[in-house]
Amino acid sequence: MLRKYAPQLVKKLGLTFPVLSDQGSKVLETFGILFTLPPAMVEVYKGVGIDLERFNGESSWQLPLPGRMIVGQDGLIKNIELSTDHNERPEPADTVNLLQTL
């Protein structure tokens, strides 16, 4: 997400925690959770007004896999749950329960 959108998101949602701004998707690439949309999907996105080039600030048309990754204060991944289906998302209550066990 471009740096200019992170503060807007924090304000809009009233977030009280830091939001990652990953210019160039370097962190996503390092974790191996980045995928490139096929040309047909790029056209679908454009057709409904989603402009990833403008939002991401580059022309790769890449997105992260949807899911949850919990990274501990020690920098180690404590839990990861990803899906190739954007409709499958971890339940927020499950995330809270996992965080409470750390």
C-alpha positions in Angstrom: 0.0 0.0 0.0 1.4 3.4 -0.9 2.4 5.5 2.1 -0.1 8.2 1.2 -3.1 5.8 1.7 -2.0 4.3 5.1 -2.7 7.5 7.1 -6.1 7.8 5.4 -7.0 4.3 6.3 -5.9 4.7 9.9 -8.0 7.9 10.3 -11.0 6.5 8.5 -11.1 3.3 10.6 -9.9 4.9 13.8 -7.1 2.4 14.1 -4.8 2.6 17.2 -2.0 0.3 15.8 0.6 0.8 13.1 -0.3 -0.1 9.5 2.3 -1.5 7.3 3.2 0.6 4.2 5.0 -1.7 1.8 6.2 0.4 -1.1 7.1 -1.9 -3.9 5.6 -4.9 -2.1 9.1 -5.9 -0.8 7.7 -7.4 2.4 5.0 -9.3 0.6 7.5 -10.6 -1.9 9.9 -11.7 0.9 7.1 -13.7 2.6 6.2 -15.2 -0.7 2.6 -14.2 -0.5 2.3 -12.0 -3.6 0.6 -13.0 -6.8 0.2 -11.3 -10.2 -3.3 -11.0 -11.5 -3.8 -12.7 -14.9 -4.6 -10.3 -17.8 -8.3 -11.3 -17.8 -8.6 -10.4 -14.1 -6.8 -7.1 -14.7 -9.6 -6.2 -17.2 -12.3 -7.3 -14.7 -10.7 -5.0 -12.0 -10.5 -2.1 -14.4 -14.1 -2.7 -15.5 -15.3 -2.2 -11.9 -13.1 0.8 -11.3 -10.3 -0.8 -9.3 -7.0 0.8 -10.4 -4.2 -1.1 -8.7 -1.6 0.8 -10.7 -2.7 4.1 -9.1 -3.2 2.6 -5.6 0.0 0.6 -5.5 2.1 3.2 -7.4 3.5 0.7 -9.9 2.2 -1.3 -12.8 2.7 -4.9 -11.7 -1.0 -5.6 -10.9 0.0 -7.8 -7.9 -1.9 -8.5 -4.7 -1.1 -10.4 -1.5 -2.9 -13.7 -0.7 -5.8 -12.9 1.6 -5.4 -14.2 5.2 -3.7 -13.6 8.5 -0.1 -13.5 9.6 0.8 -12.9 13.2 4.4 -11.8 13.7 5.7 -11.7 17.3 7.7 -8.9 18.8 10.7 -11.1 18.3 10.1 -10.9 14.5 9.2 -14.6 14.2 6.0 -15.7 12.5 3.7 -17.1 15.2 0.7 -18.0 13.0 -0.1 -17.9 9.3 -3.3 -18.7 7.5 -3.6 -17.8 3.8 -5.9 -18.8 1.0 -6.0 -18.4 -2.8 -9.8 -17.8 -2.4 -10.5 -14.1 -1.5 -13.8 -15.2 0.1 -12.0 -17.3 2.7 -10.8 -15.1 5.6 -9.9 -15.9 9.2 -12.5 -15.0 11.7 -11.6 -11.9 13.7 -12.5 -13.6 17.0 -10.0 -16.4 16.1 -7.3 -13.8 15.6 -8.0 -12.2 18.9 -7.9 -15.6 20.6 -4.5 -16.3 19.0 -3.1 -13.0 20.0 -4.1 -13.6 23.6 -2.1 -16.8 23.7 1.2 -15.0 22.7 
